[in-house]
Amino acid sequence: MPLTLDTYRLLGRSGLRVSPLALGAATFGTDWGWGAEQDEARKLFDLYVERGGNFVDTANTYTDGSSERLLGEFARDRRDTLVLATKYTTLRRPGDPNSAGGHRKSLFASVEASLRQLDTDYLDLLYLHVWDFTTPVEEILRGMDDLVRQGKILYVAICNAPAWQVSRMQTIADLRGWSPLIALQIEYNLIERTGERDLIPMAQEMGLGVVPYSPLAGGVLTGKYSRDDLTATHVARDDGTRRSFNLALGTLTERNLSIADAVKDVATELGRTPAQVALAWTLRKPGVTAPIIGARTPAQLEDNLGALEVDFTDSQLARLDEAGAIGLGFPHDMLASDHIRNVTAGNLKIETRR
């Protein structure tokens, strides 16, 4: 059944209503040598909001702060109708050890900077951006809860962290009456599916809505790369192009191009673009609330929004699932085996509903 941007979803175990596709604002500004100039970024924002979109994602250091500043300018006249999400923990001032990390000083300074850059007096959603392996979880949670109580943050969330730490944090927050985490942002797409082992099941169990980034796997799932890109030697791996970036990251591989081929085949059958098919697959996975789309032009954004209209057959979904399937590893594969099912349940039939 087709969706629209104003077919809102609840984010995790909260009453917050968000669009099923979030607009990524990391493309707002050209400070990193790519992205959308101010006028073009404004067109992206207006197009998304006019279609009913209300969920916009940024971070304190995206495009060296230009992302937040531009988003604050664009959102000024409709601030209360939007859900603005930003992040902290990445380095704000090189050479200053306390301008990064999950600790209280970094948290409070980052939030104040984001409030100024976004030209607002509150943040709808704040993510811990990157796990630092040094800050006690109690310090993070208490700091976030203090900011919620002060009214500077409405909800808190987390990105790029081990599943066991996230579940531990959620349990501590519940036991101490602190603000719970309501969202988990992870890389998730047909190529990168390791989140299915623990992160996504954990999020479903602990009440966090999954907000995937890079749903097109750095553009590989759009079908714009071929086997020639694996063997071509005339383009340097550090020439600044997206192709060289994907080669350096190891995203361009035979396996990944085979998955992209499966996406193209389904797209041809449906009369859709590969990007729409790849986005629609992620959008419809259990536990996923809102994939983040990071278009650089209005035409790209229009194409991405077409993913809301994609309707798969069971056979097409099965082929896509099979193309990018991964082994879940221990203990998941063992627990799902026929042997364990037989020794623990025998012929017993149990219906579970969630």
C-alpha positions as CSV (number, residue, x, y, z in Angstrom):
1,M,0.0,0.0,0.0
2,P,1.5,3.4,-1.0
3,L,2.7,5.7,1.7
4,T,2.9,9.5,1.8
5,L,5.2,11.8,3.8
6,D,2.2,12.8,5.9
7,T,1.4,9.1,6.8
8,Y,3.2,9.6,10.1
9,R,4.8,6.9,12.3
10,L,5.5,6.9,16.0
11,L,9.2,7.1,16.9
12,G,10.0,4.3,19.3
13,R,8.1,4.1,22.5
14,S,7.0,7.7,22.3
15,G,4.1,9.7,21.0
16,L,6.3,11.7,18.6
17,R,4.9,11.5,15.0
18,V,7.5,11.6,12.2
19,S,7.4,11.1,8.5
20,P,8.3,7.7,7.1
21,L,11.3,9.2,5.2
22,A,13.5,11.7,7.0
23,L,15.3,14.5,5.1
24,G,19.1,14.4,5.7
25,A,20.6,17.8,5.9
26,A,24.3,16.7,5.7
27,T,24.1,17.9,2.1
28,F,23.2,21.5,3.2
29,G,26.3,23.5,2.5
30,T,29.5,23.0,0.4
31,D,32.1,23.4,3.2
32,W,33.3,19.8,2.6
33,G,33.7,20.3,-1.1
34,W,30.4,18.8,-2.1
35,G,26.7,19.3,-1.3
36,A,24.1,21.9,-2.0
37,E,24.6,25.6,-2.1
38,Q,22.1,27.7,0.0
39,D,19.5,28.3,-2.7
40,E,19.6,24.6,-3.8
41,A,19.4,23.4,-0.2
42,R,16.4,25.7,0.3
43,K,14.6,24.0,-2.6
44,L,15.3,20.6,-1.0
45,F,13.9,21.7,2.3
46,D,10.8,23.4,0.8
47,L,10.0,20.4,-1.5
48,Y,10.2,17.9,1.4
49,V,8.1,20.1,3.8
50,E,5.5,20.9,1.1
51,R,4.9,17.2,0.6
52,G,4.1,16.8,4.3
53,G,7.6,15.9,5.6
54,N,8.4,16.9,9.1
55,F,11.5,14.9,10.2
56,V,14.9,16.6,9.4
57,D,18.2,15.1,10.4
58,T,21.5,17.0,11.0
59,A,24.5,17.1,13.3
60,N,26.5,19.7,15.1
61,T,29.5,19.4,12.8
62,Y,27.9,18.5,9.4
63,T,29.5,20.8,6.8
64,D,31.4,22.5,9.6
65,G,28.2,23.9,11.1
66,S,26.6,25.2,7.9
67,S,24.0,22.4,7.9
68,E,22.6,23.5,11.2
69,R,22.8,27.2,10.3
70,L,21.0,26.8,7.0
71,L,18.4,24.5,8.5
72,G,17.7,27.0,11.3
73,E,17.2,29.7,8.7
74,F,14.9,27.5,6.5
75,A,12.8,26.3,9.5
76,R,12.4,29.7,11.2
77,D,8.8,30.3,10.1
78,R,7.5,26.8,10.8
79,R,9.7,25.7,13.7
80,D,7.0,24.1,15.8
81,T,5.6,22.0,12.9
82,L,9.0,20.2,12.4
83,V,10.9,17.5,14.3
84,L,14.5,18.7,14.1
85,A,17.1,16.0,15.1
86,T,20.8,16.8,15.7
87,K,23.7,15.0,17.2
88,Y,26.8,15.6,19.4
89,T,30.1,13.9,20.2
90,T,32.2,14.7,17.0
91,L,35.1,17.1,17.4
92,R,34.1,20.8,17.3
93,R,37.5,22.4,17.8
94,P,40.6,20.5,16.8
95,G,43.1,20.6,19.6
96,D,40.5,20.8,22.3
97,P,40.1,17.3,23.9
98,N,36.8,18.2,25.6
99,S,35.1,19.5,22.4
100,A,34.3,15.9,21.5
101,G,33.1,12.8,23.2
102,G,30.0,11.7,25.1
103,H,30.8,13.4,28.4
104,R,28.8,16.1,30.2
105,K,31.0,19.0,29.2
106,S,30.9,18.1,25.5
107,L,27.1,17.4,25.7
108,F,26.2,20.7,27.3
109,A,28.5,22.8,25.1
110,S,27.4,21.0,21.9
111,V,23.7,21.5,22.7
112,E,24.2,25.2,23.4
113,A,26.1,25.6,20.1
114,S,23.3,23.7,18.2
115,L,20.6,25.9,19.7
116,R,22.5,29.0,18.5
117,Q,23.2,27.5,15.0
118,L,19.6,26.3,14.6
119,D,18.3,29.6,16.0
120,T,15.8,27.7,18.3
121,D,15.3,27.4,22.0
122,Y,14.8,23.6,22.0
123,L,15.8,20.5,20.1
124,D,13.2,17.9,19.3
125,L,15.6,15.0,19.2
126,L,19.3,14.7,20.3
127,Y,21.4,11.7,19.3
128,L,24.7,10.6,20.8
129,H,26.5,10.5,17.5
130,V,29.5,8.1,18.0
131,W,30.3,5.8,20.9
132,D,33.6,6.9,22.5
133,F,34.3,3.9,24.8
134,T,35.4,6.2,27.6
135,T,32.4,8.0,29.1
136,P,30.4,6.2,31.8
137,V,26.8,5.5,30.6
138,E,25.4,7.0,33.7
139,E,27.1,10.3,32.9
140,I,25.6,10.4,29.4
141,L,22.1,9.4,30.5
142,R,22.0,11.9,33.5
143,G,23.3,14.7,31.3
144,M,20.7,14.0,28.7
145,D,17.9,13.8,31.3
146,D,19.0,17.1,32.9
147,L,18.7,18.8,29.5
148,V,15.3,17.3,29.0
149,R,14.2,18.6,32.4
150,Q,15.5,22.0,31.4
151,G,13.4,21.9,28.2
152,K,16.4,22.2,25.9
153,I,15.8,18.7,24.5
154,L,12.5,16.9,24.1
155,Y,13.7,13.4,23.3
156,V,17.1,11.6,23.3
157,A,18.5,8.9,21.1
158,I,21.7,7.2,20.0
159,C,23.8,6.3,16.9
160,N,26.7,4.0,16.1
161,A,27.0,2.1,19.4
162,P,27.2,-1.5,20.4
163,A,23.8,-3.2,21.0
164,W,24.8,-4.3,24.5
165,Q,25.6,-0.8,25.5
166,V,22.4,0.6,24.1
167,S,20.3,-2.0,25.9
168,R,22.2,-1.4,29.1
169,M,21.6,2.3,28.9
170,Q,17.9,1.8,28.2
171,T,17.6,-0.5,31.3
172,I,19.4,2.0,33.5
173,A,17.2,4.9,32.3
174,D,14.1,2.8,33.0
175,L,15.3,1.9,36.5
176,R,16.3,5.4,37.5
177,G,13.4,7.2,35.9
178,W,15.6,9.1,33.4
179,S,14.6,10.0,29.9
180,P,14.6,6.8,27.7
181,L,16.2,6.5,24.3
182,I,13.5,6.5,21.6
183,A,15.6,6.1,18.4
184,L,18.6,4.2,17.1
185,Q,20.4,5.5,14.0
186,I,22.5,2.9,12.2
187,E,23.8,2.2,8.7
188,Y,21.3,-0.2,7.1
189,N,20.6,-1.1,3.5
190,L,20.5,-4.2,1.2
191,I,24.3,-4.3,1.3
192,E,24.9,-3.5,5.0
193,R,22.6,-5.8,7.0
194,T,24.7,-6.8,10.0
195,G,22.3,-4.7,12.1
196,E,19.8,-7.6,11.7
197,R,22.0,-9.7,14.1
198,D,21.5,-7.7,17.3
199,L,20.9,-4.0,16.8
200,I,17.5,-4.1,15.2
201,P,16.1,-6.9,17.3
202,M,17.4,-5.1,20.4
203,A,15.8,-1.8,19.3
204,Q,12.4,-3.6,18.8
205,E,12.6,-5.2,22.2
206,M,13.8,-2.0,24.0
207,G,11.4,0.5,22.4
208,L,13.8,2.3,20.0
209,G,12.7,3.2,16.5
210,V,15.3,2.4,13.9
211,V,16.4,5.4,11.7
212,P,18.7,4.0,8.9
213,Y,21.3,6.2,7.3
214,S,23.0,5.5,3.9
215,P,20.0,3.5,2.7
216,L,21.5,3.6,-0.8
217,A,24.9,2.3,0.3
218,G,26.8,5.4,-0.8
219,G,25.0,5.3,-4.2
220,V,26.0,1.7,-5.1
221,L,22.3,0.6,-5.0
222,T,21.3,3.3,-7.5
223,G,22.9,1.2,-10.2
224,K,25.4,3.8,-11.4
225,Y,28.5,1.6,-10.9
226,S,29.5,-1.4,-13.0
227,R,32.2,-4.1,-13.0
228,D,34.4,-1.7,-15.0
229,D,34.7,0.4,-11.8
230,L,36.3,-2.5,-10.1
231,T,39.1,-2.9,-12.6
232,A,39.6,0.6,-14.0
233,T,43.0,1.9,-13.1
234,H,42.9,5.4,-14.7
235,V,41.1,7.0,-11.8
236,A,43.0,7.4,-8.6
237,R,41.4,6.2,-5.4
238,D,41.9,9.6,-3.8
239,D,40.7,11.9,-6.7
240,G,37.8,13.2,-4.6
241,T,35.0,11.5,-6.5
242,R,32.3,9.4,-4.9
243,R,33.6,6.5,-6.9
244,S,37.1,6.7,-5.3
245,F,35.5,7.2,-1.9
246,N,33.5,4.0,-2.3
247,L,36.6,2.1,-3.6
248,A,38.6,3.3,-0.6
249,L,35.8,2.2,1.8
250,G,35.5,-1.2,0.2
251,T,31.9,-0.6,-0.8
252,L,32.5,-1.4,-4.5
253,T,32.8,-5.2,-4.6
254,E,31.6,-8.0,-6.7
255,R,29.1,-9.0,-4.0
256,N,27.7,-5.5,-3.7
257,L,27.4,-5.1,-7.4
258,S,25.5,-8.4,-7.6
259,I,23.0,-7.0,-5.0
260,A,22.7,-3.8,-7.1
261,D,21.9,-6.0,-10.1
262,A,19.1,-7.7,-8.2
263,V,17.7,-4.2,-7.3
264,K,17.9,-3.1,-11.0
265,D,16.0,-6.3,-12.1
266,V,13.2,-5.6,-9.7
267,A,13.2,-1.9,-10.6
268,T,12.8,-2.8,-14.3
269,E,9.8,-5.1,-13.5
270,L,8.1,-2.4,-11.4
271,G,8.9,0.5,-13.8
272,R,10.8,2.2,-10.9
273,T,14.3,3.4,-10.4
274,P,16.8,1.3,-8.5
275,A,17.1,4.0,-5.8
276,Q,13.3,3.8,-5.2
277,V,13.4,0.1,-4.9
278,A,16.4,0.1,-2.5
279,L,14.8,2.7,-0.3
280,A,11.4,1.0,-0.4
281,W,13.0,-2.2,0.8
282,T,14.6,-0.5,3.8
283,L,11.4,1.5,4.5
284,R,9.3,-1.6,4.8
285,K,11.6,-3.7,7.0
286,P,10.3,-4.6,10.6
287,G,11.5,-2.1,13.2
288,V,12.4,0.6,10.7
289,T,10.7,4.0,11.3
290,A,12.2,6.4,8.8
291,P,15.3,6.0,6.5
292,I,17.2,9.2,6.0
293,I,17.5,10.4,2.4
294,G,20.4,12.7,1.5
295,A,19.7,14.2,-1.9
296,R,21.8,17.0,-3.3
297,T,19.4,18.1,-6.0
298,P,15.6,18.5,-6.2
299,A,15.5,15.9,-8.9
300,Q,17.3,13.4,-6.7
301,L,14.9,14.1,-3.8
302,E,11.8,13.7,-6.1
303,D,13.1,10.4,-7.2
304,N,13.8,9.3,-3.6
305,L,10.3,10.3,-2.5
306,G,8.9,7.9,-5.2
307,A,10.0,5.1,-2.9
308,L,6.9,5.7,-0.9
309,E,4.8,4.5,-3.8
310,V,6.6,1.2,-4.4
311,D,4.6,-1.9,-3.8
312,F,6.5,-5.2,-4.0
313,T,5.2,-8.7,-4.7
314,D,6.1,-11.4,-2.2
315,S,8.4,-12.9,-4.9
316,Q,10.2,-9.6,-5.5
317,L,10.8,-9.1,-1.7
318,A,12.1,-12.6,-1.4
319,R,14.6,-12.1,-4.2
320,L,15.8,-8.8,-2.7
321,D,16.1,-10.5,0.7
322,E,18.1,-13.4,-0.7
323,A,20.4,-11.1,-2.7
324,G,21.8,-9.4,0.4
325,A,21.2,-12.1,3.0
326,I,23.8,-12.6,5.7
327,G,24.4,-15.3,8.3
328,L,23.3,-14.2,11.7
329,G,26.0,-16.1,13.4
330,F,26.0,-17.5,16.9
331,P,23.7,-17.9,18.8
332,H,21.1,-16.8,16.4
333,D,21.7,-19.5,13.7
334,M,21.9,-22.2,16.3
335,L,18.7,-21.1,18.1
336,A,16.9,-21.1,14.8
337,S,18.0,-24.5,13.8
338,D,15.7,-27.5,13.4
339,H,17.7,-29.4,16.0
340,I,17.2,-26.8,18.7
341,R,13.6,-26.3,17.8
342,N,13.0,-30.0,18.1
343,V,14.7,-30.5,21.5
344,T,13.1,-27.4,23.0
345,A,9.6,-27.6,21.6
346,G,9.1,-30.9,19.8
347,N,5.7,-30.8,18.1
348,L,4.4,-27.9,20.3
349,K,2.9,-25.1,18.3
350,I,3.2,-21.6,19.8
351,E,1.7,-18.5,18.2
352,T,3.5,-15.2,19.1
353,R,2.1,-11.8,18.3
354,R,3.9,-8.4,18.5
